[in-house]
Amino acid sequence: MWQQRLAEVVTACHWIGNKGWAPATGGNMSIRQDEQWCWLSESGRDKGSLTTEDFLQVNIETLEAPSGRTPSAETGLHTLIYRLFPQANAVLHVHTANATVLSRLETGDQLLLSGYEMQKALSGQQSHLDTVPIAIFDNDQDIAALSERIFATAQQQPLHYGFLLRGHGLTCWGKDVSEARRHLEGLEFLFDCELKRRLYAGR
């Protein structure tokens, strides 16, 4: 099963690369192997041309990479998501312009999305009338400290679909690669709409 997910995430990486959502080797992607291990993209690789050989096995608890190669700088965020959400089997982290700019325009700790039909692209969302909160965390080069803040927030309020890192990008997940891709594409469309709405409204 995980071998199929690995092949699917490589395809998703090429799709992301073609859209320009992981420029300059930015971004990182992973899939869960089992309760103990995940496979994470190697640091410094162009996401549009990844192969399965560019993914490293990483221990979800210890962050150990037995190969000795260097996984993504955000390894701790991927492993945190796998620990927090047993149903998550794929994580996609991208650096889109819309996510990056909106995360700076919104000064609070959440981006609230409401009134968009495309909200129903997110699992469990049934109506455009609902309000979908996307958590925003201040960016931090100390990934361990950032992971602790995200973990603490998740104990107080549910984190659904993904979260934004301010001035950095979007991290989202799903029960499989297909759902993670749908959440990514749906959220990116919603971010694009919300950014344009704010610009046209003069906000």
HULIN-V985850 format. One record per residue. RES is the residue in three letters. PHI is phi in degrees with one decimal (none if undefined). OMEGA is omega in whole degrees, -180 to 180 (* if undefined). D_CENTER is the distance of its C-alpha to the mean C-alpha in Angstrom with 2 decimals. Layout:
res	phi	omega	d_center
RES	PHI	OMEGA	D_CENTER
RES	PHI	OMEGA	D_CENTER
This chain:
res	phi	omega	d_center
MET	none	-177	21.42
TRP	-68.0	177	18.85
GLN	-63.5	177	20.58
GLN	-66.5	178	19.92
ARG	-61.8	180	16.18
LEU	-63.6	177	16.30
ALA	-62.8	-179	18.23
GLU	-68.6	-179	15.93
VAL	-72.0	174	12.80
VAL	-62.8	176	15.20
THR	-60.9	178	16.14
ALA	-63.5	178	12.64
CYS	-62.3	178	12.43
HIS	-63.1	177	15.79
TRP	-61.5	178	14.84
ILE	-62.7	179	11.99
GLY	-61.9	180	14.63
ASN	-64.9	179	17.27
LYS	-83.3	-179	15.55
GLY	74.8	-176	15.30
TRP	-91.2	177	11.59
ALA	-138.4	-174	11.58
PRO	-69.4	171	15.07
ALA	54.4	-179	17.30
THR	66.1	178	15.50
GLY	-68.8	178	12.42
GLY	85.0	177	8.87
ASN	-160.2	-174	8.41
MET	-136.9	-180	7.93
SER	-153.7	170	9.68
ILE	-134.2	177	11.75
ARG	-83.4	172	13.95
GLN	-86.9	179	17.62
ASP	-160.9	-177	19.19
GLU	-67.6	-174	19.41
GLN	-102.8	-171	20.11
TRP	-127.9	170	18.24
CYS	-134.5	176	15.04
TRP	-118.3	-171	14.84
LEU	-126.3	-179	12.68
SER	-63.0	-179	13.14
GLU	-72.1	-179	15.99
SER	-64.1	172	15.95
GLY	79.8	-179	17.50
ARG	-98.0	175	17.25
ASP	-68.7	-173	17.01
LYS	-70.3	-180	14.12
GLY	-76.7	-178	16.47
SER	-130.2	180	19.04
LEU	-66.9	169	17.50
THR	-123.5	178	19.55
THR	-61.6	179	19.32
GLU	-70.3	-179	21.33
ASP	-91.0	177	18.55
PHE	-108.4	-176	16.58
LEU	-111.5	175	17.88
GLN	-73.7	-177	18.58
VAL	-132.6	177	17.44
ASN	-75.2	-174	18.91
ILE	-67.4	-179	16.55
GLU	-86.9	-172	19.18
THR	-98.4	-175	20.67
LEU	66.2	178	18.01
GLU	-68.5	174	20.98
ALA	-115.1	-174	20.71
PRO	-57.1	-178	24.12
SER	-68.1	-176	24.29
GLY	83.8	177	24.67
ARG	-80.8	-173	22.32
THR	-97.7	175	19.55
PRO	-75.7	-178	15.95
SER	-54.5	176	13.11
ALA	-61.7	-179	13.77
GLU	-93.4	180	10.55
THR	-51.4	-178	11.86
GLY	-61.7	178	12.59
LEU	-75.4	178	9.16
HIS	-63.4	-178	8.46
THR	-66.0	176	12.01
LEU	-61.5	-180	11.87
ILE	-61.2	179	9.51
TYR	-66.3	177	12.00
ARG	-75.5	-178	14.81
LEU	-72.4	-172	13.93
PHE	-125.1	-179	13.24
PRO	-58.7	-179	15.77
GLN	-82.1	-179	14.86
ALA	-78.5	179	11.34
ASN	-124.0	178	12.06
ALA	-152.9	180	9.06
VAL	-130.7	179	5.53
LEU	-124.1	177	4.09
HIS	-120.6	-175	3.69
VAL	-129.1	179	6.45
HIS	-120.2	178	9.48
THR	-82.6	180	11.04
ALA	-63.4	-178	14.27
ASN	-60.9	-180	13.92
ALA	-64.1	-177	10.85
THR	-66.3	-178	12.58
VAL	-69.4	-179	15.96
LEU	-61.7	-179	15.33
SER	-65.9	177	13.79
ARG	-93.9	178	17.15
LEU	-66.3	179	19.36
GLU	-82.9	-174	18.36
THR	-88.6	179	20.09
GLY	-83.0	-178	19.47
ASP	-97.5	176	16.87
GLN	-146.7	168	15.58
LEU	-103.0	-177	15.18
LEU	-100.2	-180	17.34
LEU	-112.5	-179	17.28
SER	-154.8	175	20.50
GLY	93.0	-177	22.94
TYR	-105.4	178	20.80
GLU	-57.6	-177	21.57
MET	-68.4	174	18.15
GLN	-58.0	-178	16.84
LYS	-74.0	171	18.26
ALA	-73.3	-179	15.59
LEU	-91.2	-175	13.59
SER	-55.0	178	15.03
GLY	90.7	179	17.97
GLN	-85.1	-175	18.48
GLN	-110.9	-173	22.09
SER	-144.5	174	23.17
HIS	-70.9	-179	22.47
LEU	-80.5	178	24.48
ASP	-69.0	172	21.94
THR	-105.8	-179	19.94
VAL	-104.4	178	16.18
PRO	-90.0	174	15.00
ILE	-114.1	-177	11.58
ALA	-65.5	176	11.89
ILE	-122.8	178	12.17
PHE	-119.1	175	12.85
ASP	-61.5	-179	15.11
ASN	-65.0	-178	13.99
ASP	-154.2	176	15.83
GLN	-73.8	175	16.81
ASP	-87.7	-174	17.78
ILE	-65.7	178	14.67
ALA	-63.2	179	16.93
ALA	-67.3	178	17.96
LEU	-62.6	179	14.54
SER	-60.6	179	13.60
GLU	-64.0	179	16.92
ARG	-66.5	179	16.34
ILE	-64.8	178	13.14
PHE	-60.0	-179	15.20
ALA	-62.0	178	18.15
THR	-63.6	-178	16.51
ALA	-64.5	177	15.29
GLN	-76.9	-177	18.97
GLN	-100.4	-178	20.18
GLN	-148.8	-178	18.00
PRO	-68.5	173	15.63
LEU	-106.5	-179	11.89
HIS	-113.2	169	11.03
TYR	71.8	-176	8.24
GLY	178.0	175	5.70
PHE	-146.0	178	6.91
LEU	-104.6	168	8.09
LEU	-105.3	-171	9.76
ARG	-61.1	180	13.13
GLY	69.9	-173	14.16
HIS	-124.9	-179	11.17
GLY	160.4	-175	8.13
LEU	-112.2	169	4.99
THR	-118.5	179	1.81
CYS	-136.9	-174	2.86
TRP	-148.2	179	5.73
GLY	-162.8	180	9.37
LYS	-69.7	174	12.86
ASP	-152.9	-177	12.98
VAL	-64.1	-179	11.60
SER	-60.9	179	13.36
GLU	-67.6	178	11.85
ALA	-61.2	177	8.19
ARG	-62.8	180	9.69
ARG	-64.6	177	11.61
HIS	-63.2	179	9.07
LEU	-61.8	-177	7.42
GLU	-66.9	179	11.09
GLY	-64.8	180	12.37
LEU	-65.8	179	10.32
GLU	-62.2	176	11.08
PHE	-63.3	179	14.64
LEU	-64.0	177	14.88
PHE	-63.7	179	13.87
ASP	-61.6	179	16.45
CYS	-63.6	-177	18.99
GLU	-67.0	178	18.60
LEU	-64.1	179	18.95
LYS	-65.3	178	21.99
ARG	-60.1	-179	23.43
ARG	-68.2	179	23.44
LEU	-64.7	-179	24.93
TYR	-69.8	179	27.59
ALA	-84.2	179	28.38
GLY	75.2	-179	28.91
ARG	-105.7	*	26.41
